[in-house]
């Protein structure tokens, strides 16, 4: 049937067969769909601007006809779990910050550790052989002079 519809559109079908085919197209929904599809394909191939007649404006008109769904905005107050979790997070951050600030203020009053000014050479020589690593070989005795 589809071959005959295509032949009719290309003027390759006899007049007697065309009358029978037109009756079949009117009676059969599938043949009518094929007829419309073939004409659409032909229009596109020829470059006819069948579909571009202000298509955007037509679509926007159809969208404007659709009903608007009105829904309330979600509220944080209604969801108490969210409110309590945010409040707990803020309290935890505040508590940790307070503890750290308190520790820093206590450490400010402590005097710094005093570092030995000079290590005796005998001490270094005695412990170099017992050292498990080579780090002790790089320690050099230093002499500091205090000018006061």
Helices and strands as residue ranges (DSSP letters): H 2-9, H 15-27, H 29-46, H 55-65, H 80-107, H 121-128, G 134-138
